[in-house]
Amino acid sequence: MDTFKVSKTLMDHVQNPRNNGRLKNYNGHAKITGPCGDTMEMWLFCEDQKVMQAHFTTTGCGPSYASGSMATCLAEGKMIPAAAQVSQRDILEALGGLPQDSEHCALLASDTLKAACEDYRRNGETDGRDPEKRTGDGAGSRRPGESEEDFRDRCRVQARLDRIGRKIVVLSGKGGVGKSTVAVNLAVALAQSGKRVGLIDADIHGPSVPTLMGLDGKTVRFEGGELVPVLSGGIKVLSIGFFLPDPDEAVIWRGPKKMGAIKQFLTDAAWGDLDFLIVDSPPGTGDEPLSVCQLIGNVDGALIVTTPQRVSTVDVRKSVTFCRRLNVPVLGVIENMSGYVCPHCGGEASLFKVGGGERMARDMKVPFLGSIPVDPAIGESGDAGRPFVSNGSDGKTARVFRKIAQDVMGLCAETRR
């Protein structure tokens, strides 16, 4: 805080944080570990949708204590919808500001408060006097009609996800649009930006991530009862492809078995602390994407991939509707195979129609993130098991991928405020 003018309010909340400590009786709870490594936990006791008490703990330093203290003070006395809207900016303004390198503490406090409010609303109002039915890990109490086994699985998923900053699902209502290519190159671009990244290939019947990442033939280890993701370029990867003894073997599974495999990727994998978890879903709006969104619970956003032709955008529009039904924020639409880049002269030609994805995004009132041209180098890189953006290219296609990655980081930050 050397060059930062510390306000009296900030110093007061650093030295004497309010509401610090676990709340014995509560009916809203959340615990989040931010990308910085600090963990914040909040407990709410609410009556008639009003926050009567809010408490917190944190593993962070002074700014983290001040942010948690101010967030709980701002929440107390508010109705749940208003408490859930307490933003990073509200906390910073109430404290009189934080040093720039500590402003993320206010975002972590805002995120944790919002998640605790969501936990209260998700589990229904209770009197807070039955702590044995609480999990203590942010998963909430057992839901009506939920079996004990499903409840334990949900708690295990939540315990894993508490250590992951942002969860992003890559979707498309149409097959063959290059969704896996987008997911893989996005993951690599995020890793190149210094982020800790995990990648789940949730396409049970057609897993292509191992091929695109050059991981064909790799297998997953079990250590201490956990699945250890395969590491590639600093990215932790899981795919059903790692479990198949023969790559030509067809996976002939019905819905429950597919959901069980995806659940295991979330509950039993040693993901550790991640900034981003990217989930490459199969095309359509069926079992796998539904399972992913339901198991994760609080998906930070979806990227929707299409090609320019109407035959693609008609189906892909359904992915936007799917997200809205499940309350998953749509981060944006990406138009793949938009035009053609000549490998010799670098010139572009309209091999297919262009602009269909942008028009669809405009019609559906969701962001448009960019157009990726048909570039032979992308196909060559994928076949060779080297993600395109890892080749060090500075051409237009590589720049588009990197810009999308930067936009995704910015949009994810906005969805948490």
Order of alpha helices (4+ residues) and beta strands (2+ residues): alpha-beta-beta-beta-alpha-alpha-alpha-alpha-alpha-beta-alpha-beta-alpha-beta-beta-beta-beta-alpha-beta-alpha-beta-alpha-beta-beta-alpha-beta-alpha-alpha
